[in-house]
Amino acid sequence: MKAQRLRGDVAIGTQVGGFVVEGLLGMGGCGAVFRARRGTARFALKLQSLSALGGWPSGRWTSSGG
């Protein structure tokens, strides 16, 4: 079964940092917000577009929150 592609080139079922993408909530000039889950908890997951960031980040990826 092929994964359904969403705008922003992220497929339903894609795993991002422990989150599983379930659908697209919205898009803007800086990126897209997706409906996602981690276990049974649901989240809104914002993914920044590389063009809005000026290309690939040169620093180390960090995580905020817990």
C-alpha positions as CSV (number, residue, x, y, z in Angstrom):
1,M,0.0,0.0,0.0
2,K,1.4,3.4,-1.0
3,A,1.5,6.1,1.7
4,Q,-0.7,9.1,0.9
5,R,1.4,12.2,0.2
6,L,0.5,15.5,1.8
7,R,1.4,18.9,0.7
8,G,4.9,19.6,2.0
9,D,6.1,16.2,0.8
10,V,5.3,14.4,4.0
11,A,3.4,11.1,3.8
12,I,0.8,10.0,6.3
13,G,2.5,7.5,8.6
14,T,5.9,9.2,8.4
15,Q,7.8,9.2,11.7
16,V,9.4,12.4,12.8
17,G,11.2,12.6,16.1
18,G,9.0,9.9,17.7
19,F,5.8,11.4,16.3
20,V,3.7,9.7,13.6
21,V,2.1,12.1,11.0
22,E,-1.6,11.5,10.6
23,G,-2.7,14.5,8.5
24,L,-2.1,18.1,7.4
25,L,-3.7,20.9,9.5
26,G,-2.3,23.9,7.6
27,M,0.5,25.4,5.6
28,G,2.1,28.8,5.5
29,G,5.1,30.6,4.3
30,C,7.4,29.1,6.9
31,G,6.3,25.5,6.9
32,A,3.4,23.2,7.6
33,V,1.5,22.0,10.7
34,F,0.5,18.4,10.9
35,R,-1.7,16.3,13.1
36,A,0.5,13.7,14.8
37,R,0.6,11.2,17.6
38,R,3.1,9.7,20.0
39,G,1.6,6.6,21.5
40,T,-2.0,7.5,22.4
41,A,-1.3,11.2,22.8
42,R,-2.1,13.6,20.0
43,F,-0.1,16.7,19.0
44,A,0.2,19.5,16.4
45,L,3.6,19.1,14.8
46,K,5.1,22.1,13.0
47,L,7.8,21.4,10.4
48,Q,9.7,24.4,9.1
49,S,10.5,24.6,5.4
50,L,14.2,24.6,4.6
51,S,13.8,27.7,2.4
52,A,12.3,29.6,5.3
53,L,15.4,28.6,7.4
54,G,17.8,29.6,4.7
55,G,18.8,26.0,3.8
56,W,20.0,23.1,5.9
57,P,20.7,24.2,9.5
58,S,24.4,24.3,10.3
59,G,24.0,23.9,14.1
60,R,23.1,20.9,16.1
61,W,19.4,19.8,16.3
62,T,17.9,20.4,19.7
63,S,14.7,19.4,21.4
64,S,12.7,21.5,23.7
65,G,10.1,20.4,26.2
66,G,9.8,16.9,27.6
